[in-house]
Amino acid sequence: CGGNILINIGITKEGTVVPIYQDILTKLGKWLTVNGEGIYSSKPWTTQNDTISNYVWYTSKVINNEPYVYAIMLEWPKNNTLVLGAPKTSSTTVVSMLGYTGGNFSWKPNPAGGIQIMLPSMNVNEIPCNDVWVIKMQGVD
């Protein structure tokens, strides 16, 4: 949404960070290592959050003169099918997930508008994150 994140971590009177906060910061750092492309230097996209899947929020970025849209999923979709109403597909649309090394995802236009993305079944070692996932889309309006 064009905002910032404020992380309020309390320190002890000795100036140390309590282990529970260290764990939270470490997890956030690992998540950003995988998904930072969709966060750092990104801009708000034309749509803030999705019109069908209200647990999806968008950012955008131009890399090497190519525009990308990032769909940040706060929940894993039922039946491994993510239905998005905002992105409009084209013949050049490519869909992937940041941190996933298994290749691009299958997709098809949604009959009501938007896109249906078929997420592959992943074993524990293939899932890039445990809580929030970032879909990267190229060739969408």
DSSP file with accessible surface (Angstrom, degrees, kcal/mol):
  #  RESIDUE AA STRUCTURE BP1 BP2  ACC     N-H-->O    O-->H-N    N-H-->O    O-->H-N    TCO  KAPPA ALPHA  PHI   PSI    X-CA   Y-CA   Z-CA
    1    1 A C              0   0   97      0, 0.0     3,-0.1     0, 0.0    58,-0.1   0.000 360.0 360.0 360.0  10.8    0.0    0.0    0.0
    2    2 A G        +     0   0   60      1,-0.2     2,-0.1     0, 0.0    57,-0.0   0.626 360.0 119.2  83.0  15.0    3.0    2.2   -0.2
    3    3 A G        -     0   0   62      1,-0.1     2,-0.3     0, 0.0    -1,-0.2  -0.124  56.9-118.4-100.0-165.1    3.6    2.1    3.5
    4    4 A N        -     0   0  171     -3,-0.1     2,-0.4    -2,-0.1    -1,-0.1  -0.816  19.0-117.4-127.9 170.8    6.3    0.9    5.9
    5    5 A I        -     0   0  129     -2,-0.3     2,-0.6     2,-0.0     0, 0.0  -0.937  18.1-157.3-113.9 133.5    6.6   -1.7    8.6
    6    6 A L        -     0   0  162     -2,-0.4     2,-0.7     2,-0.0    -2,-0.0  -0.963   6.5-167.3-110.0 119.4    7.4   -0.7   12.1
    7    7 A I        -     0   0   72     -2,-0.6     2,-0.9     2,-0.1    -2,-0.0  -0.930   4.0-161.5-110.6 111.5    8.9   -3.5   14.2
    8    8 A N        +     0   0  142     -2,-0.7     2,-0.6     2,-0.0    -2,-0.0  -0.817  14.9 175.2 -97.7 101.4    8.9   -2.7   17.9
    9    9 A I        -     0   0   40     -2,-0.9     2,-0.2    13,-0.0    -2,-0.1  -0.943  21.1-142.5-110.2 118.0   11.4   -4.9   19.6
   10   10 A G        -     0   0   34     -2,-0.6     8,-0.7     8,-0.0     2,-0.3  -0.561  13.6-156.2 -78.9 142.3   11.9   -4.3   23.3
   11   11 A I  B     -A   17   0A 108     -2,-0.2     6,-0.2     6,-0.2     2,-0.0  -0.821  19.8-108.8-113.6 158.5   15.4   -4.7   24.7
   12   12 A T    >   -     0   0   43      4,-2.8     3,-2.1    -2,-0.3    -1,-0.1  -0.289  37.4 -99.4 -76.6 170.5   16.5   -5.4   28.2
   13   13 A K  T 3  S+     0   0  198      1,-0.3    -1,-0.1     2,-0.1    -2,-0.0   0.742 125.7  59.9 -64.6 -18.9   18.1   -2.8   30.5
   14   14 A E  T 3  S-     0   0  134      2,-0.1    -1,-0.3     1,-0.0    -2,-0.0   0.485 120.7-109.9 -83.9  -5.4   21.4   -4.5   29.6
   15   15 A G  S <  S+     0   0   49     -3,-2.1     2,-0.3     1,-0.3    -2,-0.1   0.667  75.0 129.7  87.9  17.0   20.8   -3.7   25.9
   16   16 A T        -     0   0   78      1,-0.0    -4,-2.8     0, 0.0     2,-0.5  -0.689  59.0-117.8-103.3 158.2   20.2   -7.2   24.8
   17   17 A V  B     -A   11   0A  42     -2,-0.3    -6,-0.2    -6,-0.2     5,-0.1  -0.823  32.5-114.9 -95.3 130.3   17.3   -8.6   22.7
   18   18 A V    >>  -     0   0   52     -8,-0.7     4,-2.0    -2,-0.5     3,-0.9  -0.340  27.5-116.2 -62.1 140.8   15.1  -11.2   24.4
   19   19 A P  H 3> S+     0   0   93      0, 0.0     4,-2.4     0, 0.0     5,-0.2   0.835 113.1  57.9 -52.7 -36.5   15.4  -14.6   22.6
   20   20 A I  H 3> S+     0   0  105      1,-0.2     4,-1.8     2,-0.2     5,-0.1   0.913 109.6  45.1 -62.7 -37.6   11.7  -14.6   21.5
   21   21 A Y  H <> S+     0   0   86     -3,-0.9     4,-2.6     2,-0.2    -1,-0.2   0.862 109.2  55.8 -72.9 -34.9   12.3  -11.3   19.7
   22   22 A Q  H  X S+     0   0   97     -4,-2.0     4,-2.5     2,-0.2    -2,-0.2   0.922 107.5  50.3 -59.6 -42.6   15.5  -12.7   18.2
   23   23 A D  H  X S+     0   0   71     -4,-2.4     4,-2.5     2,-0.2    -2,-0.2   0.921 110.3  48.9 -62.4 -44.0   13.5  -15.6   16.8
   24   24 A I  H  X S+     0   0   84     -4,-1.8     4,-2.4     1,-0.2    -2,-0.2   0.930 112.9  47.1 -62.5 -45.3   10.9  -13.3   15.3
   25   25 A L  H  X S+     0   0   70     -4,-2.6     4,-2.5     1,-0.2    -1,-0.2   0.895 111.5  51.4 -64.7 -38.8   13.6  -11.1   13.7
   26   26 A T  H  X S+     0   0   72     -4,-2.5     4,-2.4    -5,-0.2    -2,-0.2   0.927 110.8  48.0 -63.4 -44.6   15.4  -14.1   12.3
   27   27 A K  H  X S+     0   0  126     -4,-2.5     4,-2.3     2,-0.2    -2,-0.2   0.908 111.8  49.8 -63.4 -41.6   12.2  -15.5   10.8
   28   28 A L  H  X S+     0   0   52     -4,-2.4     4,-2.6     1,-0.2    -2,-0.2   0.926 110.5  50.7 -63.1 -41.7   11.4  -12.1    9.2
   29   29 A G  H  X S+     0   0   33     -4,-2.5     4,-1.9     1,-0.2    -2,-0.2   0.907 110.3  48.9 -62.8 -41.2   14.9  -12.0    7.8
   30   30 A K  H  X S+     0   0  142     -4,-2.4     4,-1.5     2,-0.2    -1,-0.2   0.906 111.1  50.5 -65.1 -40.2   14.6  -15.5    6.3
   31   31 A W  H  X S+     0   0   49     -4,-2.3     4,-3.0     1,-0.2     5,-0.2   0.932 111.2  48.3 -63.1 -43.4   11.2  -14.6    4.8
   32   32 A L  H  X S+     0   0   36     -4,-2.6     4,-2.2     1,-0.2    -1,-0.2   0.833 104.1  60.6 -67.7 -30.1   12.7  -11.4    3.2
   33   33 A T  H  < S+     0   0  121     -4,-1.9    -1,-0.2    -5,-0.2    -2,-0.2   0.915 116.0  33.5 -60.7 -40.1   15.7  -13.3    1.9
   34   34 A V  H  < S+     0   0   48     -4,-1.5     3,-0.3    -3,-0.2    -2,-0.2   0.911 134.4  25.3 -79.4 -45.2   13.2  -15.4   -0.2
   35   35 A N  H >< S+     0   0    1     -4,-3.0     3,-1.6    -5,-0.2     4,-0.3   0.345  82.9 108.9-109.8   5.9   10.5  -12.8   -0.9
   36   36 A G  G >X  +     0   0    5     -4,-2.2     4,-2.6     1,-0.3     3,-1.7   0.776  68.3  71.6 -58.3 -26.9   12.4   -9.5   -0.8
   37   37 A E  G 34 S+     0   0   64      1,-0.3    -1,-0.3    -3,-0.3    -2,-0.1   0.879 100.8  45.8 -57.0 -36.4   12.2   -9.1   -4.6
   38   38 A G  G <4 S+     0   0    0     -3,-1.6    -1,-0.3     1,-0.1    -2,-0.2   0.505 123.7  34.9 -84.9  -1.6    8.4   -8.4   -4.2
   39   39 A I  T X4 S+     0   0   57     -3,-1.7     3,-1.8    -4,-0.3    -2,-0.2   0.770  95.1  79.2-115.2 -58.4    9.0   -6.0   -1.2
   40   40 A Y  T 3< S-     0   0  131     -4,-2.6     3,-0.1     1,-0.3    -1,-0.1  -0.341 115.8  -6.8 -64.5 131.4   12.2   -4.0   -1.6
   41   41 A S  T 3  S+     0   0  111      1,-0.2    -1,-0.3    -2,-0.1     2,-0.1   0.655 100.9 141.2  59.2  17.4   11.9   -1.0   -4.0
   42   42 A S    <   -     0   0   34     -3,-1.8    19,-0.2    19,-0.1    -1,-0.2  -0.422  38.7-148.7 -83.3 166.3    8.4   -2.2   -5.0
   43   43 A K  E     -B   60   0B 137     17,-2.8    17,-2.3    -2,-0.1     2,-0.0  -0.893  31.2 -85.3-127.6 159.2    5.5    0.2   -5.6
   44   44 A P  E     -B   59   0B  72      0, 0.0    15,-0.2     0, 0.0     4,-0.1  -0.396  46.3-132.9 -61.5 142.0    1.8   -0.2   -5.1
   45   45 A W  E     -     0   0B  34     13,-0.5    15,-0.1     2,-0.4    13,-0.1  -0.315  33.5 -90.5 -85.2 177.8    0.1   -1.8   -8.0
   46   46 A T  E    S+     0   0B 122     -2,-0.1     2,-0.4     1,-0.1    -1,-0.1   0.756 118.9  46.9 -63.4 -23.8   -3.0   -0.5   -9.6
   47   47 A T  E    S-     0   0B  38      1,-0.1    -2,-0.4    12,-0.0    11,-0.2  -0.979  70.1-157.5-119.9 133.9   -5.0   -2.7   -7.2
   48   48 A Q  E    S+     0   0B 105     -2,-0.4    10,-2.4     1,-0.3     2,-0.3   0.959  78.1   0.5 -76.2 -55.1   -4.2   -2.8   -3.5
   49   49 A N  E    S-B   57   0B  54      8,-0.2    -1,-0.3    22,-0.0     8,-0.2  -0.940  93.3 -81.8-133.6 162.5   -5.8   -6.2   -2.7
   50   50 A D        -     0   0    6      6,-2.4     6,-0.1     3,-0.5    34,-0.0  -0.207  22.5-140.7 -69.5 152.0   -7.5   -8.7   -4.9
   51   51 A T  S    S+     0   0  106      1,-0.1     3,-0.2     3,-0.0    -1,-0.1   0.679 100.9  25.1 -83.3 -19.0  -11.2   -8.5   -5.8
   52   52 A I  S    S+     0   0   84      1,-0.2     2,-1.0    31,-0.1    32,-0.1   0.781 124.6  44.6-108.4 -52.7  -11.9  -12.2   -5.5
   53   53 A S    >   -     0   0   11     30,-0.2     3,-1.7     1,-0.1    -3,-0.5  -0.794  66.8-172.3 -97.8  95.0   -9.3  -13.5   -3.0
   54   54 A N  T 3  S+     0   0  117     -2,-1.0    -1,-0.1     1,-0.3    -3,-0.0   0.538  78.6  68.5 -71.7  -1.2   -9.3  -10.9   -0.2
   55   55 A Y  T 3  S+     0   0   37     -6,-0.1    19,-2.7    20,-0.0     2,-0.5   0.257  85.2  87.9 -96.0  12.3   -6.2  -12.5    1.4
   56   56 A V  E <   - C   0  73B   0     -3,-1.7    -6,-2.4    17,-0.2     2,-0.3  -0.949  55.9-173.4-116.5 130.2   -4.0  -11.5   -1.5
   57   57 A W  E     -BC  49  72B  89     15,-2.0    15,-3.7    -2,-0.5     2,-0.3  -0.891  14.7-135.5-120.7 152.1   -2.2   -8.1   -1.6
   58   58 A Y  E     + C   0  71B   6    -10,-2.4   -13,-0.5    -2,-0.3     2,-0.3  -0.826  23.5 168.6-117.5 146.2   -0.3   -6.6   -4.6
   59   59 A T  E     -BC  44  70B  15     11,-1.8    11,-2.8    -2,-0.3     2,-0.3  -0.874  17.1-155.3-133.1 172.1    3.0   -4.8   -5.2
   60   60 A S  E     +BC  43  69B  24    -17,-2.3   -17,-2.8    -2,-0.3     2,-0.3  -0.973  11.8 176.3-147.5 161.5    4.8   -4.1   -8.5
   61   61 A K  E     - C   0  68B  40      7,-2.0     7,-2.9    -2,-0.3     2,-0.5  -0.975  25.7-130.3-161.7 150.3    8.2   -3.5   -9.8
   62   62 A V  E     - C   0  67B  97     -2,-0.3     2,-0.5     5,-0.2     3,-0.1  -0.947  24.4-176.5-107.8 124.4   10.0   -2.9  -13.1
   63   63 A I  E >  S- C   0  66B  49      3,-2.6     3,-1.7    -2,-0.5    -2,-0.0  -0.991  73.5 -14.7-122.8 121.7   13.1   -5.0  -13.6
   64   64 A N  T 3  S-     0   0  157     -2,-0.5    -1,-0.2     1,-0.3     0, 0.0   0.913 128.8 -54.7  51.2  47.4   15.2   -4.5  -16.8
   65   65 A N  T 3  S+     0   0  155      1,-0.2    -1,-0.3    -3,-0.1    -3,-0.0   0.594 115.9 117.3  64.9  13.0   12.3   -2.5  -18.3
   66   66 A E  E <   -C   63   0B  68     -3,-1.7    -3,-2.6    72,-0.0     2,-0.2  -0.946  61.6-134.6-111.8 122.7    9.9   -5.4  -17.7
   67   67 A P  E     -C   62   0B  79      0, 0.0    72,-0.7     0, 0.0     2,-0.4  -0.551  22.7-171.4 -78.9 139.2    7.0   -4.9  -15.4
   68   68 A Y  E     -CD  61 138B  33     -7,-2.9    -7,-2.0    -2,-0.2     2,-0.4  -0.959  12.1-152.1-126.5 147.8    6.2   -7.5  -12.7
   69   69 A V  E     -CD  60 137B   7     68,-2.6    68,-3.0    -2,-0.4     2,-0.5  -0.969   9.4-154.8-118.9 135.2    3.3   -7.9  -10.4
   70   70 A Y  E     -CD  59 136B   0    -11,-2.8   -11,-1.8    -2,-0.4     2,-0.7  -0.952   0.9-160.0-113.6 122.9    3.6   -9.7   -7.0
   71   71 A A  E     -CD  58 135B   0     64,-2.7    64,-3.0    -2,-0.5     2,-0.8  -0.918  10.2-154.4-102.5 113.1    0.6  -11.3   -5.4
   72   72 A I  E     -CD  57 134B  21    -15,-3.7   -15,-2.0    -2,-0.7     2,-0.6  -0.806   8.9-154.2 -94.7 111.0    1.3  -11.7   -1.7
   73   73 A M  E     -CD  56 133B   0     60,-3.3    60,-1.8    -2,-0.8   -17,-0.2  -0.772  18.1-176.7 -91.8 120.3   -0.8  -14.6   -0.4
   74   74 A L  S    S+     0   0   87    -19,-2.7     2,-0.3    -2,-0.6    -1,-0.1   0.557  77.7  34.5 -88.1 -11.5   -1.6  -14.5    3.3
   75   75 A E  S    S-     0   0  114    -20,-0.3    -1,-0.1    58,-0.1    58,-0.1  -0.986  86.9-113.9-137.8 149.7   -3.4  -17.9    3.1
   76   76 A W        -     0   0   75     -2,-0.3     5,-0.0     1,-0.1     2,-0.0  -0.692  44.2-113.7 -81.0 132.5   -2.8  -21.0    1.0
   77   77 A P    >   -     0   0    4      0, 0.0     3,-1.4     0, 0.0     5,-0.1  -0.347  29.8-102.2 -71.1 148.2   -5.7  -21.4   -1.5
   78   78 A K  G >  S+     0   0  181      1,-0.3     3,-1.7     2,-0.2     0, 0.0  -0.355 105.3  10.8 -64.7 145.2   -8.0  -24.4   -1.2
   79   79 A N  G 3  S-     0   0  152      1,-0.3    -1,-0.3    -2,-0.0     3,-0.1   0.715 121.2 -83.6  58.2  20.2   -7.4  -27.2   -3.7
   80   80 A N  G <  S+     0   0   46     -3,-1.4    39,-3.3     1,-0.2     2,-0.5   0.730  98.9 124.5  58.5  24.6   -4.1  -25.5   -4.7
   81   81 A T  E <   -F  118   0C  44     -3,-1.7     2,-0.6    37,-0.2    37,-0.2  -0.960  46.4-160.1-119.4 117.1   -5.9  -23.1   -7.1
   82   82 A L  E     -F  117   0C   0     35,-2.9    35,-3.3    -2,-0.5     2,-0.6  -0.848   5.9-163.3 -96.5 119.3   -5.4  -19.4   -6.6
   83   83 A V  E     -F  116   0C  37     -2,-0.6     2,-0.4    33,-0.2    33,-0.2  -0.927   9.4-176.7-107.0 118.3   -8.2  -17.4   -8.3
   84   84 A L  E     -F  115   0C   0     31,-3.0    31,-2.7    -2,-0.6    26,-0.2  -0.951  16.7-169.8-117.0 136.3   -7.4  -13.7   -8.8
   85   85 A G  S    S+     0   0    6     -2,-0.4    -1,-0.1    29,-0.2    31,-0.0   0.720  77.5  58.8 -94.4 -24.3   -9.7  -11.1  -10.2
   86   86 A A  S    S+     0   0   13     29,-0.1    28,-0.2    27,-0.1     2,-0.1   0.926  83.5  79.4 -79.9 -46.4   -7.4   -8.1  -10.7
   87   87 A P        -     0   0    0      0, 0.0     2,-0.6     0, 0.0    -3,-0.1  -0.428  64.8-151.4 -69.1 136.1   -4.7   -9.3  -13.1
   88   88 A K        -     0   0  104     53,-2.2    53,-2.3    -2,-0.1    27,-0.1  -0.936  19.1-137.4-106.0 122.4   -5.6   -9.5  -16.7
   89   89 A T        -     0   0   39     -2,-0.6     2,-0.3    25,-0.4    51,-0.1  -0.222  20.0-173.4 -79.0 166.3   -3.6  -12.1  -18.6
   90   90 A S    >   -     0   0   42     49,-0.3     3,-1.5    50,-0.0    -1,-0.0  -0.855  46.6 -88.9-143.3 179.5   -2.0  -11.9  -22.1
   91   91 A S  T 3  S+     0   0  127     -2,-0.3    -2,-0.0     1,-0.3    48,-0.0   0.665 126.5  52.3 -69.3 -14.0   -0.3  -14.3  -24.4
   92   92 A T  T 3  S+     0   0   88     47,-0.3    -1,-0.3     2,-0.0    48,-0.1   0.296  77.4 135.8-104.4   9.9    3.0  -13.5  -22.6
   93   93 A T    <   -     0   0    9     -3,-1.5     2,-0.4    46,-0.2    46,-0.2  -0.376  28.0-179.3 -65.4 131.6    1.8  -14.2  -19.1
   94   94 A V  E     -E  138   0B  47     44,-2.2    44,-2.5    -2,-0.1     2,-0.4  -0.999   6.1-165.1-131.0 133.9    4.3  -16.2  -16.9
   95   95 A V  E     +E  137   0B   1     10,-0.5    10,-3.4    -2,-0.4     2,-0.3  -0.976  18.7 148.3-126.2 132.9    3.6  -17.1  -13.3
   96   96 A S  E     -E  136   0B  26     40,-2.4    40,-2.8    -2,-0.4     2,-0.4  -0.857  39.3-114.3-145.7 179.9    6.0  -18.4  -10.7
   97   97 A M  E >   -E  135   0B   5      6,-0.3     3,-1.9    -2,-0.3    38,-0.2  -0.990  33.5-111.6-124.4 131.3    6.6  -18.3   -6.9
   98   98 A L  T 3  S+     0   0   12     36,-2.4    36,-0.3    -2,-0.4     3,-0.1  -0.396 104.3  14.9 -59.9 132.2    9.5  -16.5   -5.3
   99   99 A G  T 3  S+     0   0   46      1,-0.2     2,-0.5   -65,-0.1    -1,-0.3   0.255  95.8 118.6  87.1 -11.2   11.8  -19.1   -3.8
  100  100 A Y    <   -     0   0   36     -3,-1.9     3,-0.4     1,-0.1    -3,-0.2  -0.774  41.4-172.4 -91.7 125.7   10.2  -22.1   -5.6
  101  101 A T        +     0   0  139     -2,-0.5    -1,-0.1    25,-0.2     3,-0.1   0.372  62.6  91.7-100.3   5.8   12.7  -23.8   -7.8
  102  102 A G  S    S-     0   0   47      1,-0.3    -1,-0.2    24,-0.2     2,-0.2   0.348  93.4-108.5 -85.3   6.5   10.4  -26.2   -9.6
  103  103 A G        -     0   0   38     -3,-0.4    -6,-0.3    -6,-0.1    -1,-0.3  -0.496  55.2 -23.7 104.4-171.4    9.6  -23.9  -12.5
  104  104 A N        -     0   0  111     -2,-0.2     2,-0.3    -8,-0.1    -8,-0.3  -0.355  62.8-115.8 -78.5 161.3    6.7  -21.8  -13.7
  105  105 A F        -     0   0   12    -10,-3.4   -10,-0.5    -2,-0.1     2,-0.2  -0.682  22.1-114.0 -99.3 149.8    3.1  -22.5  -12.7
  106  106 A S  E     +G  118   0C  83     12,-0.6    12,-2.5    -2,-0.3     2,-0.3  -0.505  43.0 169.8 -74.5 148.2    0.2  -23.5  -15.0
  107  107 A W  E     -G  117   0C  69     10,-0.2    10,-0.2    -2,-0.2     8,-0.0  -0.967  18.6-167.7-152.5 164.4   -2.6  -20.9  -15.3
  108  108 A K  E     -G  116   0C 109      8,-2.1     8,-3.1    -2,-0.3     2,-0.1  -0.980  39.4 -88.1-151.0 154.9   -5.7  -20.1  -17.3
  109  109 A P  E     -G  115   0C  78      0, 0.0     6,-0.3     0, 0.0   -21,-0.1  -0.397  45.0-118.8 -61.9 140.6   -7.9  -17.1  -17.7
  110  110 A N    >   -     0   0   21      4,-1.5     3,-2.4   -26,-0.2     4,-0.1  -0.682  16.1-131.0 -79.4 132.7  -10.7  -17.1  -15.1
  111  111 A P  T 3  S+     0   0  120      0, 0.0    -1,-0.1     0, 0.0     3,-0.1   0.842 109.4  47.8 -55.1 -32.5  -14.1  -17.2  -16.8
  112  112 A A  T 3  S-     0   0   94      1,-0.3     2,-0.1    -3,-0.0     3,-0.1   0.356 132.5 -79.9 -88.7   6.6  -15.3  -14.2  -14.7
  113  113 A G  S <  S+     0   0   28     -3,-2.4    -1,-0.3     1,-0.2     2,-0.3  -0.086  94.8  53.5 105.8 149.0  -12.2  -12.2  -15.4
  114  114 A G  S    S-     0   0    6    -28,-0.2    -4,-1.5    -3,-0.1   -25,-0.4  -0.678  86.2 -59.2  95.9-145.9   -8.7  -12.5  -13.9
  115  115 A I  E     -FG  84 109C   0    -31,-2.7   -31,-3.0    -2,-0.3     2,-0.5  -0.983  23.7-145.9-145.5 145.5   -6.6  -15.6  -13.7
  116  116 A Q  E     -FG  83 108C  35     -8,-3.1    -8,-2.1    -2,-0.3     2,-0.5  -0.985  21.3-162.9-110.8 123.4   -6.7  -19.1  -12.1
  117  117 A I  E     -FG  82 107C   0    -35,-3.3   -35,-2.9    -2,-0.5     2,-0.8  -0.928   9.1-147.7-111.4 123.8   -3.2  -20.2  -11.0
  118  118 A M  E     -FG  81 106C  61    -12,-2.5   -12,-0.6    -2,-0.5   -37,-0.2  -0.822  13.3-154.4 -92.3 109.8   -2.7  -23.9  -10.4
  119  119 A L        -     0   0    8    -39,-3.3     3,-0.1    -2,-0.8   -14,-0.0  -0.699  19.2-123.0 -83.2 131.7   -0.1  -24.3   -7.6
  120  120 A P        -     0   0   42      0, 0.0     2,-0.3     0, 0.0    -1,-0.1  -0.323  29.5 -96.3 -71.7 156.2    1.7  -27.6   -7.8
  121  121 A S        -     0   0  103     -2,-0.0     2,-0.4     1,-0.0     0, 0.0  -0.577  49.5-164.5 -67.2 132.3    1.7  -30.1   -4.9
  122  122 A M        -     0   0   30     -2,-0.3     2,-0.1    -3,-0.1    -3,-0.0  -0.966  14.1-136.3-125.0 140.4    4.9  -29.4   -3.0
  123  123 A N    >>  -     0   0   86     -2,-0.4     3,-1.6     1,-0.1     4,-1.2  -0.379  43.0 -91.3 -83.7 173.3    6.7  -31.4   -0.4
  124  124 A V  T 34 S+     0   0  125      1,-0.3     3,-0.3     2,-0.2    -1,-0.1   0.847 125.9  53.3 -56.0 -36.7    8.1  -29.8    2.8
  125  125 A N  T 34 S+     0   0  151      1,-0.2    -1,-0.3     3,-0.0    -3,-0.0   0.681 107.9  51.1 -74.6 -18.4   11.5  -29.2    1.2
  126  126 A E  T <4 S+     0   0   75     -3,-1.6   -25,-0.2   -26,-0.1    -1,-0.2   0.687  82.6  97.1 -92.3 -21.5   10.0  -27.4   -1.9
  127  127 A I     <  -     0   0   61     -4,-1.2   -28,-0.1    -3,-0.3   -27,-0.0  -0.573  63.1-154.5 -73.0 120.0    7.8  -24.9    0.0
  128  128 A P  S    S+     0   0   29      0, 0.0     2,-0.3     0, 0.0    -1,-0.2   0.797  71.8   9.9 -69.9 -26.8    9.8  -21.7    0.1
  129  129 A C        -     0   0   13      1,-0.1     4,-0.0   -95,-0.1    -3,-0.0  -0.951  59.1-139.0-146.6 165.4    8.1  -20.3    3.3
  130  130 A N  S    S+     0   0  136     -2,-0.3     3,-0.1     2,-0.1    -1,-0.1   0.675  92.9  22.6-100.7 -20.8    5.7  -21.4    5.9
  131  131 A D  S    S+     0   0  118      1,-0.4     2,-0.4   -56,-0.1   -55,-0.0   0.788 120.1  22.6-119.4 -44.5    3.4  -18.5    6.4
  132  132 A V        -     0   0   34    -57,-0.0    -1,-0.4     2,-0.0     2,-0.3  -1.000  62.2-162.8-136.6 134.6    3.1  -16.0    3.5
  133  133 A W  E     -D   73   0B  25    -60,-1.8   -60,-3.3    -2,-0.4     2,-0.5  -0.883   9.4-142.6-123.0 150.5    4.0  -16.7   -0.2
  134  134 A V  E     -D   72   0B   0    -36,-0.3   -36,-2.4    -2,-0.3     2,-0.5  -0.949   7.3-158.1-120.1 119.4    4.7  -14.4   -3.1
  135  135 A I  E     -DE  71  97B   0    -64,-3.0   -64,-2.7    -2,-0.5     2,-0.5  -0.801  11.3-150.5 -91.7 131.8    3.4  -15.2   -6.6
  136  136 A K  E     -DE  70  96B  42    -40,-2.8   -40,-2.4    -2,-0.5     2,-0.4  -0.907  13.8-170.9-107.4 126.0    5.4  -13.4   -9.4
  137  137 A M  E     -DE  69  95B   0    -68,-3.0   -68,-2.6    -2,-0.5     2,-0.4  -0.975   7.2-174.4-123.1 132.6    3.5  -12.5  -12.6
  138  138 A Q  E     +DE  68  94B  56    -44,-2.5   -44,-2.2    -2,-0.4   -70,-0.1  -0.930  69.6  27.9-118.8 143.4    5.0  -11.2  -15.8
  139  139 A G  S    S+     0   0   13    -72,-0.7   -49,-0.3    -2,-0.4     2,-0.3   0.840  87.9 124.1  78.0  31.0    2.8  -10.1  -18.8
  140  140 A V              0   0   16     -3,-0.2    -1,-0.3   -73,-0.2   -51,-0.2  -0.908 360.0 360.0-119.5 153.5   -0.3   -9.1  -16.8
  141  141 A D              0   0  133    -53,-2.3   -53,-2.2    -2,-0.3   -72,-0.0  -0.847 360.0 360.0-108.6 360.0   -2.1   -5.8  -16.8
